[in-house]
Amino acid sequence: MGSGFSKMKKQARMMQQQVDQMRNSMQSTRVEGLAGNGLVKVILNGEKELKNISINPECLSDVEALQDLIIAAYEDATKKVGEESPFPPQF
């Protein structure tokens, strides 16, 4: 009985190592989201953390439109992260 439990513990450790490797991979992943034909660009890592944002000066005169473009670019990048993620979506 003890050897079966030891085998299960070993398998659990191996699975945890695989999950940790995938998580590390997602942290180093970079995904670009665009809006307004590239007027706004955001970069997210695989954990959906915002790493960079670029805003074309042309859109600085319309704050409301700029806000919408930022949201759209973030949503675009978030969608792409979801497509690349080895993990199932979280609800």
PyMOL commands that set and color helices and strands:
alter all, ss='L'
color gray80, all
select helices_A, chain A and resi 2-28+57-61+63-84
alter helices_A, ss='H'
color red, helices_A
select strands_A, chain A and resi 30-35+40-45+50-55
alter strands_A, ss='S'
color yellow, strands_A
deselect
rebuild
show_as cartoon
